[in-house]
Amino acid sequence: MASTYMTSQGDTWDLMAYNLYGAEKYMRYLAQANWPLLDILVFPSGIKINVPDIPEDAAEDVPFWRADDAGDDQPTEEKLYEQST
């Protein structure tokens, strides 16, 4: 359920995302829900921020280079060769 948050002096987008959602990577959801406030980088106290729910598939929303296709973190020599050709 969406809610609101009142800023404290010194709040930033990434700090609010970390405090509200547990990770800075969700900052874009805050920014999208508060478009008129995007010019503010460091907030004064008392600004009302809309806090949307994170979509269910947000955890899967990672860039292709961070996706773990092989199930391991270490590239094999064969994979490195395939990528270079």
N, CA, C and O atoms as a Tinker XYZ file with bonds, in Angstrom:
   340  protein
     1  N      0.843000   -1.178000    0.000000    73     2
     2  CA     0.000000    0.000000    0.000000    64     1     3
     3  C      0.886000    1.237000    0.000000    63     2     4     5
     4  O      1.781000    1.371000    0.834000    81     3
     5  N      0.633000    2.131000   -0.933000    73     3     6
     6  CA     1.412000    3.366000   -1.039000    64     5     7
     7  C      1.204000    4.221000    0.207000    63     6     8     9
     8  O      0.148000    4.178000    0.839000    81     7
     9  N      2.223000    4.992000    0.544000    73     7    10
    10  CA     2.143000    5.858000    1.716000    64     9    11
    11  C      2.878000    7.160000    1.435000    63    10    12    13
    12  O      3.259000    7.427000    0.295000    81    11
    13  N      3.077000    7.958000    2.452000    73    11    14
    14  CA     3.838000    9.199000    2.321000    64    13    15
    15  C      4.934000    9.234000    3.378000    63    14    16    17
    16  O      4.903000    8.498000    4.365000    81    15
    17  N      5.894000   10.104000    3.143000    73    15    18
    18  CA     7.037000   10.285000    4.041000    64    17    19
    19  C      7.325000   11.767000    4.124000    63    18    20    21
    20  O      7.301000   12.457000    3.105000    81    19
    21  N      7.597000   12.270000    5.311000    73    19    22
    22  CA     8.002000   13.664000    5.494000    64    21    23
    23  C      9.521000   13.699000    5.624000    63    22    24    25
    24  O     10.099000   13.023000    6.475000    81    23
    25  N     10.148000   14.486000    4.783000    73    23    26
    26  CA    11.606000   14.519000    4.763000    64    25    27
    27  C     12.184000   15.133000    6.034000    63    26    28    29
    28  O     11.546000   15.934000    6.717000    81    27
    29  N     13.398000   14.730000    6.316000    73    27    30
    30  CA    14.212000   15.325000    7.368000    64    29    31
    31  C     15.315000   16.130000    6.688000    63    30    32    33
    32  O     15.698000   15.827000    5.558000    81    31
    33  N     15.813000   17.129000    7.354000    73    31    34
    34  CA    16.898000   17.935000    6.808000    64    33    35
    35  C     18.044000   17.037000    6.375000    63    34    36    37
    36  O     18.535000   16.227000    7.162000    81    35
    37  N     18.475000   17.176000    5.121000    73    35    38
    38  CA    19.601000   16.413000    4.607000    64    37    39
    39  C     19.231000   15.143000    3.870000    63    38    40    41
    40  O     20.109000   14.473000    3.326000    81    39
    41  N     17.947000   14.792000    3.836000    73    39    42
    42  CA    17.543000   13.609000    3.080000    64    41    43
    43  C     17.902000   13.772000    1.604000    63    42    44    45
    44  O     17.826000   14.871000    1.055000    81    43
    45  N     18.289000   12.681000    0.979000    73    43    46
    46  CA    18.543000   12.632000   -0.458000    64    45    47
    47  C     17.717000   11.476000   -1.029000    63    46    48    49
    48  O     17.214000   10.638000   -0.281000    81    47
    49  N     17.583000   11.439000   -2.349000    73    47    50
    50  CA    16.773000   10.396000   -2.976000    64    49    51
    51  C     17.273000    8.999000   -2.625000    63    50    52    53
    52  O     16.485000    8.124000   -2.266000    81    51
    53  N     18.567000    8.795000   -2.729000    73    51    54
    54  CA    19.096000    7.462000   -2.455000    64    53    55
    55  C     19.007000    7.089000   -0.983000    63    54    56    57
    56  O     18.778000    5.926000   -0.648000    81    55
    57  N     19.186000    8.064000   -0.105000    73    55    58
    58  CA    19.065000    7.798000    1.327000    64    57    59
    59  C     17.627000    7.435000    1.696000    63    58    60    61
    60  O     17.399000    6.523000    2.492000    81    59
    61  N     16.662000    8.144000    1.121000    73    59    62
    62  CA    15.262000    7.827000    1.393000    64    61    63
    63  C     14.915000    6.436000    0.866000    63    62    64    65
    64  O     14.212000    5.678000    1.534000    81    63
    65  N     15.402000    6.098000   -0.325000    73    63    66
    66  CA    15.137000    4.763000   -0.883000    64    65    67
    67  C     15.727000    3.683000    0.018000    63    66    68    69
    68  O     15.095000    2.657000    0.268000    81    67
    69  N     16.925000    3.921000    0.496000    73    67    70
    70  CA    17.559000    2.941000    1.383000    64    69    71
    71  C     16.763000    2.784000    2.681000    63    70    72    73
    72  O     16.511000    1.666000    3.131000    81    71
    73  N     16.371000    3.906000    3.274000    73    71    74
    74  CA    15.635000    3.862000    4.539000    64    73    75
    75  C     14.227000    3.293000    4.383000    63    74    76    77
    76  O     13.742000    2.592000    5.271000    81    75
    77  N     13.572000    3.588000    3.269000    73    75    78
    78  CA    12.185000    3.150000    3.077000    64    77    79
    79  C     12.061000    1.758000    2.483000    63    78    80    81
    80  O     11.158000    1.006000    2.850000    81    79
    81  N     12.960000    1.406000    1.568000    73    79    82
    82  CA    12.857000    0.133000    0.847000    64    81    83
    83  C     13.970000   -0.860000    1.178000    63    82    84    85
    84  O     13.851000   -2.050000    0.886000    81    83
    85  N     15.052000   -0.370000    1.787000    73    83    86
    86  CA    16.157000   -1.258000    2.119000    64    85    87
    87  C     17.273000   -1.298000    1.104000    63    86    88    89
    88  O     18.260000   -2.008000    1.299000    81    87
    89  N     17.137000   -0.531000   -0.006000    73    87    90
    90  CA    18.194000   -0.516000   -1.027000    64    89    91
    91  C     18.064000    0.746000   -1.880000    63    90    92    93
    92  O     16.960000    1.189000   -2.194000    81    91
    93  N     19.204000    1.309000   -2.243000    73    91    94
    94  CA    19.218000    2.510000   -3.072000    64    93    95
    95  C     18.678000    2.259000   -4.474000    63    94    96    97
    96  O     18.208000    3.182000   -5.139000    81    95
    97  N     18.747000    1.006000   -4.922000    73    95    98
    98  CA    18.334000    0.689000   -6.289000    64    97    99
    99  C     16.863000    0.982000   -6.551000    63    98   100   101
   100  O     16.445000    1.036000   -7.708000    81    99
   101  N     16.072000    1.172000   -5.503000    73    99   102
   102  CA    14.650000    1.475000   -5.674000    64   101   103
   103  C     14.372000    2.978000   -5.740000    63   102   104   105
   104  O     13.214000    3.397000   -5.732000    81   103
   105  N     15.412000    3.773000   -5.803000    73   103   106
   106  CA    15.279000    5.225000   -5.847000    64   105   107
   107  C     14.406000    5.690000   -7.011000    63   106   108   109
   108  O     13.674000    6.671000   -6.878000    81   107
   109  N     14.472000    5.012000   -8.128000    73   107   110
   110  CA    13.717000    5.447000   -9.299000    64   109   111
   111  C     12.217000    5.431000   -9.060000    63   110   112   113
   112  O     11.496000    6.242000   -9.641000    81   111
   113  N     11.726000    4.514000   -8.209000    73   111   114
   114  CA    10.296000    4.481000   -7.911000    64   113   115
   115  C      9.875000    5.719000   -7.130000    63   114   116   117
   116  O      8.788000    6.256000   -7.346000    81   115
   117  N     10.734000    6.168000   -6.224000    73   115   118
   118  CA    10.464000    7.415000   -5.507000    64   117   119
   119  C     10.470000    8.594000   -6.473000    63   118   120   121
   120  O      9.588000    9.451000   -6.420000    81   119
   121  N     11.459000    8.632000   -7.348000    73   119   122
   122  CA    11.573000    9.742000   -8.303000    64   121   123
   123  C     10.371000    9.788000   -9.242000    63   122   124   125
   124  O      9.842000   10.866000   -9.513000    81   123
   125  N      9.939000    8.644000   -9.737000    73   123   126
   126  CA     8.797000    8.603000  -10.644000    64   125   127
   127  C      7.511000    9.049000   -9.962000    63   126   128   129
   128  O      6.644000    9.645000  -10.602000    81   127
   129  N      7.381000    8.770000   -8.683000    73   127   130
   130  CA     6.167000    9.140000   -7.948000    64   129   131
   131  C      6.187000   10.589000   -7.474000    63   130   132   133
   132  O      5.173000   11.101000   -6.999000    81   131
   133  N      7.338000   11.256000   -7.600000    73   131   134
   134  CA     7.491000   12.629000   -7.104000    64   133   135
   135  C      8.162000   13.508000   -8.149000    63   134   136   137
   136  O      9.066000   14.282000   -7.836000    81   135
   137  N      7.720000   13.383000   -9.371000    73   135   138
   138  CA     8.338000   14.059000  -10.515000    64   137   139
   139  C      8.584000   15.556000  -10.292000    63   138   140   141
   140  O      9.664000   16.033000  -10.640000    81   139
   141  N      7.643000   16.319000   -9.731000    73   139   142
   142  CA     7.886000   17.759000   -9.555000    64   141   143
   143  C      9.038000   18.095000   -8.600000    63   142   144   145
   144  O      9.509000   19.232000   -8.582000    81   143
   145  N      9.491000   17.130000   -7.818000    73   143   146
   146  CA    10.546000   17.388000   -6.825000    64   145   147
   147  C     11.939000   16.954000   -7.294000    63   146   148   149
   148  O     12.895000   17.014000   -6.521000    81   147
   149  N     12.060000   16.524000   -8.539000    73   147   150
   150  CA    13.332000   15.976000   -9.011000    64   149   151
   151  C     14.486000   16.981000   -9.006000    63   150   152   153
   152  O     15.649000   16.576000   -8.991000    81   151
   153  N     14.191000   18.260000   -9.017000    73   151   154
   154  CA    15.261000   19.261000   -8.984000    64   153   155
   155  C     15.934000   19.360000   -7.619000    63   154   156   157
   156  O     17.014000   19.940000   -7.500000    81   155
   157  N     15.308000   18.804000   -6.598000    73   155   158
   158  CA    15.874000   18.871000   -5.249000    64   157   159
   159  C     16.825000   17.686000   -5.055000    63   158   160   161
   160  O     16.430000   16.532000   -5.220000    81   159
   161  N     18.059000   17.979000   -4.711000    73   159   162
   162  CA    19.037000   16.920000   -4.454000    64   161   163
   163  C     19.163000   16.628000   -2.963000    63   162   164   165
   164  O     19.214000   15.467000   -2.557000    81   163
   165  N     19.212000   17.680000   -2.149000    73   163   166
   166  CA    19.262000   17.540000   -0.700000    64   165   167
   167  C     18.037000   18.258000   -0.148000    63   166   168   169
   168  O     17.878000   19.466000   -0.323000    81   167
   169  N     17.182000   17.504000    0.515000    73   167   170
   170  CA    15.894000   18.028000    0.957000    64   169   171
   171  C     15.973000   18.780000    2.276000    63   170   172   173
   172  O     16.760000   18.430000    3.156000    81   171
   173  N     15.151000   19.818000    2.405000    73   171   174
   174  CA    14.941000   20.422000    3.723000    64   173   175
   175  C     13.932000   19.546000    4.478000    63   174   176   177
   176  O     13.385000   18.605000    3.903000    81   175
   177  N     13.687000   19.837000    5.719000    73   175   178
   178  CA    12.703000   19.059000    6.463000    64   177   179
   179  C     11.292000   19.507000    6.084000    63   178   180   181
   180  O     11.066000   20.656000    5.705000    81   179
   181  N     10.349000   18.569000    6.196000    73   179   182
   182  CA     8.943000   18.896000    6.017000    64   181   183
   183  C      8.378000   18.782000    4.615000    63   182   184   185
   184  O      7.257000   19.234000    4.381000    81   183
   185  N      9.106000   18.196000    3.668000    73   183   186
   186  CA     8.580000   18.011000    2.312000    64   185   187
   187  C      7.872000   16.647000    2.271000    63   186   188   189
   188  O      8.437000   15.635000    2.685000    81   187
   189  N      6.653000   16.637000    1.776000    73   187   190
   190  CA     5.876000   15.396000    1.700000    64   189   191
   191  C      6.261000   14.625000    0.435000    63   190   192   193
   192  O      6.162000   15.145000   -0.676000    81   191
   193  N      6.696000   13.398000    0.621000    73   191   194
   194  CA     7.131000   12.524000   -0.473000    64   193   195
   195  C      6.128000   11.378000   -0.599000    63   194   196   197
   196  O      5.772000   10.745000    0.395000    81   195
   197  N      5.682000   11.119000   -1.808000    73   195   198
   198  CA     4.843000    9.950000   -2.066000    64   197   199
   199  C      5.735000    8.719000   -2.123000    63   198   200   201
   200  O      6.760000    8.715000   -2.804000    81   199
   201  N      5.343000    7.686000   -1.411000    73   199   202
   202  CA     6.123000    6.450000   -1.358000    64   201   203
   203  C      5.295000    5.339000   -1.996000    63   202   204   205
   204  O      4.412000    4.775000   -1.349000    81   203
   205  N      5.573000    5.017000   -3.264000    73   203   206
   206  CA     4.807000    3.967000   -3.940000    64   205   207
   207  C      5.260000    2.583000   -3.504000    63   206   208   209
   208  O      6.350000    2.405000   -2.961000    81   207
   209  N      4.403000    1.618000   -3.753000    73   207   210
   210  CA     4.786000    0.225000   -3.536000    64   209   211
   211  C      5.771000   -0.174000   -4.627000    63   210   212   213
   212  O      5.699000    0.316000   -5.754000    81   211
   213  N      6.678000   -1.056000   -4.284000    73   211   214
   214  CA     7.619000   -1.585000   -5.275000    64   213   215
   215  C      6.902000   -2.693000   -6.046000    63   214   216   217
   216  O      6.298000   -3.575000   -5.436000    81   215
   217  N      6.961000   -2.658000   -7.369000    73   215   218
   218  CA     6.329000   -3.734000   -8.147000    64   217   219
   219  C      6.916000   -5.094000   -7.791000    63   218   220   221
   220  O      8.087000   -5.199000   -7.427000    81   219
   221  N      6.102000   -6.123000   -7.898000    73   219   222
   222  CA     6.528000   -7.482000   -7.554000    64   221   223
   223  C      7.741000   -7.936000   -8.357000    63   222   224   225
   224  O      8.591000   -8.654000   -7.832000    81   223
   225  N      7.835000   -7.530000   -9.616000    73   223   226
   226  CA     8.935000   -7.973000  -10.470000    64   225   227
   227  C     10.155000   -7.064000  -10.385000    63   226   228   229
   228  O     11.084000   -7.216000  -11.178000    81   227
   229  N     10.176000   -6.132000   -9.449000    73   227   230
   230  CA    11.297000   -5.184000   -9.342000    64   229   231
   231  C     12.608000   -5.884000   -9.021000    63   230   232   233
   232  O     13.667000   -5.434000   -9.460000    81   231
   233  N     12.561000   -6.964000   -8.272000    73   231   234
   234  CA    13.799000   -7.674000   -7.923000    64   233   235
   235  C     14.455000   -8.283000   -9.156000    63   234   236   237
   236  O     15.667000   -8.494000   -9.172000    81   235
   237  N     13.667000   -8.568000  -10.185000    73   235   238
   238  CA    14.203000   -9.143000  -11.406000    64   237   239
   239  C     14.685000   -8.083000  -12.379000    63   238   240   241
   240  O     15.240000   -8.411000  -13.428000    81   239
   241  N     14.484000   -6.834000  -12.051000    73   239   242
   242  CA    14.815000   -5.727000  -12.930000    64   241   243
   243  C     16.288000   -5.349000  -12.765000    63   242   244   245
   244  O     16.620000   -4.350000  -12.127000    81   243
   245  N     17.166000   -6.170000  -13.356000    73   243   246
   246  CA    18.606000   -5.914000  -13.279000    64   245   247
   247  C     19.157000   -5.770000  -14.685000    63   246   248   249
   248  O     18.623000   -6.373000  -15.616000    81   247
   249  N     20.200000   -4.996000  -14.860000    73   247   250
   250  CA    20.803000   -4.872000  -16.182000    64   249   251
   251  C     21.353000   -6.212000  -16.662000    63   250   252   253
   252  O     21.703000   -7.069000  -15.850000    81   251
   253  N     21.429000   -6.390000  -17.960000    73   251   254
   254  CA    21.851000   -7.668000  -18.523000    64   253   255
   255  C     23.238000   -8.086000  -18.052000    63   254   256   257
   256  O     23.507000   -9.281000  -17.925000    81   255
   257  N     24.123000   -7.127000  -17.792000    73   255   258
   258  CA    25.481000   -7.495000  -17.393000    64   257   259
   259  C     25.542000   -7.974000  -15.939000    63   258   260   261
   260  O     26.557000   -8.524000  -15.511000    81   259
   261  N     24.451000   -7.765000  -15.172000    73   259   262
   262  CA    24.423000   -8.253000  -13.804000    64   261   263
   263  C     23.661000   -9.567000  -13.692000    63   262   264   265
   264  O     23.681000  -10.209000  -12.642000    81   263
   265  N     22.990000   -9.968000  -14.764000    73   263   266
   266  CA    22.237000  -11.214000  -14.746000    64   265   267
   267  C     23.203000  -12.387000  -14.665000    63   266   268   269
   268  O     24.265000  -12.370000  -15.288000    81   267
   269  N     22.839000  -13.385000  -13.910000    73   267   270
   270  CA    23.693000  -14.540000  -13.713000    64   269   271
   271  C     23.153000  -15.687000  -14.539000    63   270   272   273
   272  O     22.402000  -16.519000  -14.030000    81   271
   273  N     23.525000  -15.741000  -15.803000    73   271   274
   274  CA    23.009000  -16.756000  -16.718000    64   273   275
   275  C     23.509000  -18.158000  -16.399000    63   274   276   277
   276  O     22.770000  -19.132000  -16.550000    81   275
   277  N     24.734000  -18.264000  -15.969000    73   275   278
   278  CA    25.338000  -19.579000  -15.785000    64   277   279
   279  C     25.139000  -20.136000  -14.385000    63   278   280   281
   280  O     25.409000  -21.315000  -14.155000    81   279
   281  N     24.682000  -19.335000  -13.460000    73   279   282
   282  CA    24.505000  -19.813000  -12.100000    64   281   283
   283  C     25.751000  -19.687000  -11.244000    63   282   284   285
   284  O     25.754000  -20.103000  -10.086000    81   283
   285  N     26.818000  -19.112000  -11.809000    73   283   286
   286  CA    28.022000  -18.888000  -11.023000    64   285   287
   287  C     28.575000  -17.503000  -11.345000    63   286   288   289
   288  O     28.210000  -16.896000  -12.352000    81   287
   289  N     29.442000  -17.023000  -10.494000    73   287   290
   290  CA    29.989000  -15.677000  -10.679000    64   289   291
   291  C     31.271000  -15.650000  -11.482000    63   290   292   293
   292  O     31.676000  -14.592000  -11.962000    81   291
   293  N     31.917000  -16.795000  -11.638000    73   291   294
   294  CA    33.209000  -16.841000  -12.308000    64   293   295
   295  C     33.038000  -17.239000  -13.775000    63   294   296   297
   296  O     32.529000  -18.322000  -14.064000    81   295
   297  N     33.459000  -16.370000  -14.707000    73   295   298
   298  CA    33.375000  -16.755000  -16.116000    64   297   299
   299  C     34.422000  -17.817000  -16.416000    63   298   300   301
   300  O     35.539000  -17.766000  -15.901000    81   299
   301  N     34.054000  -18.765000  -17.243000    73   299   302
   302  CA    35.004000  -19.801000  -17.642000    64   301   303
   303  C     35.825000  -19.284000  -18.816000    63   302   304   305
   304  O     35.460000  -18.302000  -19.463000    81   303
   305  N     36.928000  -19.955000  -19.075000    73   303   306
   306  CA    37.783000  -19.568000  -20.193000    64   305   307
   307  C     37.021000  -19.678000  -21.510000    63   306   308   309
   308  O     37.199000  -18.852000  -22.405000    81   307
   309  N     36.180000  -20.689000  -21.625000    73   307   310
   310  CA    35.387000  -20.899000  -22.818000    64   309   311
   311  C     34.395000  -19.737000  -23.023000    63   310   312   313
   312  O     34.235000  -19.251000  -24.143000    81   311
   313  N     33.750000  -19.308000  -21.975000    73   311   314
   314  CA    32.795000  -18.192000  -22.083000    64   313   315
   315  C     33.510000  -16.903000  -22.488000    63   314   316   317
   316  O     32.994000  -16.137000  -23.301000    81   315
   317  N     34.681000  -16.665000  -21.931000    73   315   318
   318  CA    35.432000  -15.462000  -22.266000    64   317   319
   319  C     35.829000  -15.484000  -23.741000    63   318   320   321
   320  O     35.773000  -14.461000  -24.422000    81   319
   321  N     36.230000  -16.661000  -24.227000    73   319   322
   322  CA    36.599000  -16.796000  -25.635000    64   321   323
   323  C     35.398000  -16.538000  -26.527000    63   322   324   325
   324  O     35.519000  -15.839000  -27.533000    81   323
   325  N     34.229000  -17.092000  -26.174000    73   323   326
   326  CA    33.001000  -16.899000  -26.968000    64   325   327
   327  C     32.618000  -15.431000  -27.024000    63   326   328   329
   328  O     32.163000  -14.949000  -28.062000    81   327
   329  N     32.795000  -14.719000  -25.930000    73   327   330
   330  CA    32.452000  -13.297000  -25.891000    64   329   331
   331  C     33.384000  -12.458000  -26.751000    63   330   332   333
   332  O     32.974000  -11.432000  -27.293000    81   331
   333  N     34.634000  -12.887000  -26.879000    73   331   334
   334  CA    35.611000  -12.093000  -27.625000    64   333   335
   335  C     35.545000  -12.330000  -29.128000    63   334   336   337
   336  O     36.128000  -11.567000  -29.898000    81   335
   337  N     34.849000  -13.364000  -29.551000    73   335   338
   338  CA    34.774000  -13.653000  -30.997000    64   337   339
   339  C     33.472000  -13.203000  -31.594000    63   338   340
   340  O     33.252000  -13.372000  -32.794000    81   339
